[in-house]
Amino acid sequence: MAMLEKEIKEDMKKMKNLTIKVIPSELIENFKTAVESFGCVNIIADEFPYTLSVGSLIQRVNFHRGGIKILYTIKAAEKGETSAIFIADYLVITSYVKSNVAKYSLDGKLVDSLAVDNYPRDIAQVAQTEAVISIYGKNKFVFVDITGMTLLRTLDLPGITVSGICCFEGNTFIVTCGSPLTWVNSSGEIVKQKTTGGDSYYVSTSDMKDCIYGDGDNSVSRVIGDTTKFTYTNEQLSSPRGIGIDFEGNIYVAGYRSKNIHQITNDGKLIRVIPVEPLGIKRPWVIRFALNNNMFVVACYDSGTVVLCEID
């Protein structure tokens, strides 16, 4: 069944809406004498809106053109950076200033929290209800069970400065803090490293085989193995930080200094630039999508604010 769902999803990515538009020529007014030149046919390809099942409702979502609606604003801390992720029907948020991890219901209500080491910088999902948190300045990971909000274990990473983190294939993690990207195994041993153009403070993956990361002040790159699939560069993007991916495969890059979000395709083409001021965000830090959903979260660097949104 899972394989069938995957095949359907891949097929849906290829689907297009075709609009046939007849544009009359100037000679159409003299149709009797110029019937052979009544016009031309234009075929316009447009993205096929995704269909989501929400309870008993069917919802069509156009990720490329849909509006962005604010669902809830959460004040996770009085100030400072936060990171956030969706796990097991919760929104889980780390606070750098409060040195904790907290879980919220999807209607924005605090459910529980747990103190962790100073200073948590990022969070990633390891298993169904397990998360790993990077502890900046202490070169370590802490693993937390989100259901019971309990500490499971810690993993020291001597000599590796940690900031952004994502899970990778082969039971490994990618961790970064500027440059390089570092792959480590579950024992904390370095598997490999990759030098980047800088500004690689956060890293993401669409399928646990590729990695997408800031690659300089105005750029992000997507790499599979040793092959760079694309490098997206735009002067309107400054200081790339968090990277989100919707279930259609579109990539969202938080521009920390440019104060916007760049939405690009999975082959590196610009879709649109989204300003963050209307979302109540000063400088975007982290952006992540819920699994198979149009819901996403944006975290602010300065204010401790986390905004839960959706694309119509």
TAUR-V419070 format. One record per pair of residues at least 4 apart in sequence whose C-alpha atoms are under 7 Angstrom apart, sorted by the first residue. I is the first residue (numbers start at 1). J is the second residue. D is the distance in whole Angstrom. If there is no record, write none. Layout:
i: <I I>
j: <J J>
d: <D D>
This chain:
i: <1 2 3 4 5 6 7 8 9 11 13 15 16 16 16 16 17 17 17 17 18 18 18 18 19 19 19 20 20 20 20 21 21 21 22 22 22 22 23 23 23 24 24 24 24 25 25 25 27 27 27 27 28 28 30 31 31 34 49 49 49 50 50 50 51 51 51 51 52 52 52 53 53 53 54 54 61 61 62 62 63 64 66 66 67 67 68 68 68 68 69 69 69 70 70 70 70 71 71 72 72 72 72 73 73 73 74 74 74 74 75 75 75 76 76 76 76 77 77 77 77 78 78 79 79 79 80 80 80 80 80 80 81 81 81 81 81 81 82 82 82 82 82 82 82 82 83 83 83 83 83 83 83 83 84 84 84 84 84 85 85 85 85 85 85 86 86 86 86 87 87 87 87 88 88 90 90 90 90 91 91 91 91 92 92 92 92 93 93 93 94 94 94 94 95 95 95 95 96 96 96 99 99 99 99 99 99 100 100 100 100 101 101 101 102 102 102 103 103 103 103 104 104 104 104 105 105 105 113 114 117 118 119 119 120 120 120 120 121 121 121 121 121 122 122 122 122 122 123 123 123 123 123 124 124 124 124 124 124 125 125 125 126 126 126 126 129 129 129 130 130 130 130 131 131 131 131 132 132 132 132 133 133 133 134 134 134 134 134 134 135 135 135 135 136 136 136 137 139 139 139 139 139 139 140 140 140 140 141 141 141 142 142 142 143 143 143 143 144 144 144 144 145 145 145 145 155 156 157 161 162 162 162 163 163 163 163 163 164 164 164 164 164 164 165 165 165 165 165 165 166 166 166 166 166 167 167 167 167 168 168 168 168 168 169 169 171 171 172 172 172 172 173 173 173 174 174 174 174 175 175 175 176 176 176 176 176 176 177 177 178 178 178 178 179 179 179 179 180 180 180 180 181 181 181 182 182 182 182 183 183 183 183 184 184 184 184 185 185 185 196 197 197 198 198 198 199 199 199 199 199 199 200 200 200 201 202 202 202 203 203 203 203 204 204 204 204 205 205 205 205 206 206 209 210 210 210 211 211 211 212 212 212 212 213 213 213 214 214 214 214 214 215 215 215 217 217 217 218 218 218 218 218 218 219 219 219 219 220 220 220 221 221 221 222 222 222 222 223 223 223 224 224 230 230 231 232 236 237 237 238 238 238 238 239 239 239 240 240 240 240 241 241 241 241 241 241 242 242 242 242 242 243 243 243 243 243 243 243 244 244 244 244 244 244 245 245 245 245 245 245 246 246 246 247 247 247 249 250 250 250 250 251 251 251 251 252 252 252 252 253 253 253 254 254 254 254 254 254 254 255 255 255 255 256 256 256 257 259 259 259 259 259 260 260 260 260 261 261 261 261 262 262 262 263 263 263 263 264 264 264 264 265 265 265 276 276 277 277 281 282 282 283 283 283 284 284 284 284 285 285 285 286 286 287 287 287 288 288 288 289 289 289 290 290 294 294 295 295 295 296 296 296 297 297 297 297 298 298 298 299 299 299 300 300 300>
j: <5 6 7 8 9 10 11 12 13 15 248 48 45 46 47 48 45 46 47 48 43 44 45 46 43 44 45 41 42 43 44 41 42 43 39 40 41 42 39 40 41 28 38 39 40 37 38 39 31 34 37 38 34 38 34 35 38 38 60 61 62 60 61 62 58 59 60 61 58 59 60 57 58 59 58 59 66 312 66 312 311 271 311 312 311 312 309 310 311 312 309 310 311 279 308 309 310 308 309 107 108 307 308 306 307 308 108 305 306 307 304 305 306 95 304 305 306 95 98 304 305 303 304 302 303 304 96 97 301 302 303 304 95 96 300 301 302 304 93 94 95 96 299 300 301 304 93 94 95 121 122 123 286 299 91 92 93 94 123 91 92 93 123 124 288 90 91 92 290 91 92 125 129 128 129 103 104 105 106 103 104 105 106 101 102 103 104 101 102 103 100 101 102 120 99 100 101 120 119 120 121 115 116 117 118 119 120 113 114 115 116 113 114 115 112 113 114 110 111 112 113 108 109 110 111 109 110 111 149 149 135 135 135 136 133 134 135 136 134 135 136 163 164 133 134 163 164 165 131 132 133 134 165 131 132 133 165 166 167 130 131 132 130 131 132 167 145 146 147 143 144 145 146 143 144 145 146 141 142 143 144 141 142 143 140 141 142 162 163 165 139 140 141 162 161 162 163 161 156 157 158 160 161 162 154 155 156 157 154 155 156 153 154 155 151 152 153 154 149 150 151 152 149 150 151 152 188 188 188 177 175 176 177 175 176 177 201 202 175 176 177 201 202 203 173 174 175 176 202 203 173 174 175 203 204 172 173 174 208 172 173 174 208 209 208 209 185 186 183 184 185 186 183 184 185 181 182 183 184 181 182 183 180 181 182 200 201 202 200 201 198 199 200 201 195 196 198 200 193 194 195 196 193 194 195 190 192 193 194 190 191 192 193 188 189 190 191 189 190 191 215 215 216 214 215 216 214 215 216 217 239 240 213 214 215 241 213 241 242 211 212 213 243 211 212 213 243 209 210 211 212 210 245 224 222 223 224 222 223 224 220 221 222 223 220 221 222 219 220 221 240 241 219 220 221 238 239 240 233 234 235 237 238 239 231 232 233 234 231 232 233 230 231 232 228 229 230 231 227 228 229 228 229 267 268 268 268 258 255 258 255 256 257 258 255 256 257 253 254 255 256 253 254 255 256 285 286 253 254 285 286 287 251 252 253 254 286 287 288 251 252 253 287 288 289 249 250 251 252 288 289 250 251 289 291 292 293 266 263 264 265 266 263 264 265 266 261 262 263 264 261 262 263 260 261 262 284 285 286 287 259 260 261 284 283 284 285 283 275 276 282 283 284 273 274 275 276 273 274 275 276 272 273 274 270 271 272 273 268 269 270 271 269 270 271 280 281 281 282 300 300 302 300 301 302 298 299 300 301 299 300 301 298 299 297 298 299 296 297 298 295 296 297 295 296 310 311 309 310 311 308 309 310 306 307 308 309 306 307 308 305 306 307 304 305 306>
d: <6 6 6 6 6 6 6 6 6 7 7 6 6 6 5 5 6 5 6 5 7 6 5 7 6 5 7 7 6 5 7 6 5 7 7 6 5 6 6 6 7 6 6 4 7 7 6 5 7 6 7 7 7 5 6 5 7 7 6 5 5 6 5 6 7 6 4 6 6 5 6 6 5 6 6 7 7 6 5 7 7 6 6 5 6 5 7 6 5 6 6 5 6 7 6 4 7 5 5 7 6 6 5 6 5 6 6 6 5 6 6 5 6 7 5 6 7 7 7 4 7 6 6 6 4 4 6 6 6 5 5 5 6 6 6 4 6 6 7 5 5 6 6 7 7 6 6 5 7 7 5 7 6 6 7 5 4 6 7 6 5 7 7 7 6 6 5 6 6 6 7 7 6 7 6 6 6 5 6 6 5 6 6 7 6 4 6 6 5 6 6 4 6 6 6 6 7 7 5 5 6 6 6 6 5 5 6 7 6 4 5 6 5 6 6 4 6 6 6 6 6 6 5 4 5 5 7 7 7 6 7 7 5 5 6 6 4 6 6 6 6 5 7 6 5 6 5 6 7 6 4 6 7 6 5 7 7 6 7 6 4 6 5 5 6 7 6 5 6 7 6 5 6 6 5 7 7 6 6 4 6 5 5 6 6 5 7 6 6 7 6 5 6 7 7 5 6 7 6 5 6 6 5 6 7 6 4 5 6 5 6 6 4 6 6 5 5 6 6 6 5 5 5 5 6 7 7 7 6 6 6 6 6 7 6 5 6 7 6 5 6 5 4 6 7 6 5 7 7 6 6 5 7 6 6 6 5 6 7 5 5 7 5 6 5 6 6 6 7 6 4 6 6 5 6 7 6 5 6 6 5 6 6 5 6 6 6 6 6 5 5 5 4 5 6 6 5 6 6 5 4 6 6 5 6 7 6 4 7 6 5 5 6 5 5 4 5 6 7 7 6 5 5 7 5 5 5 6 5 6 6 7 6 4 6 6 6 6 5 7 6 5 7 6 5 7 6 7 5 5 6 7 7 6 7 6 4 6 5 7 7 6 4 7 5 6 7 6 4 7 5 7 5 5 6 5 5 7 6 6 6 5 5 6 7 5 4 7 6 5 7 6 4 6 6 6 6 7 6 4 6 6 7 6 6 7 6 7 6 6 5 7 5 5 6 5 6 6 6 5 6 7 5 6 6 6 7 6 5 6 4 5 7 6 5 6 7 6 7 6 5 7 5 4 6 6 6 5 6 7 6 6 7 6 7 5 7 6 7 6 5 5 6 5 6 6 6 6 4 6 5 5 7 6 5 7 6 6 7 7 5 5 6 6 5 5 6 7 7 6 7 5 6 7 6 4 5 6 5 6 7 6 5 6 6 5 5 6 6 5 4 5 5 7 7 7 6 5 6 6 6 7 6 6 7 7 6 5 6 6 5 5 6 5 6 5 6 6 5 7 6 4 6 6 6 5 6 6 4 7 6 5 6 7 6 5 6 6 5 7 6 4 6 6 5 6>
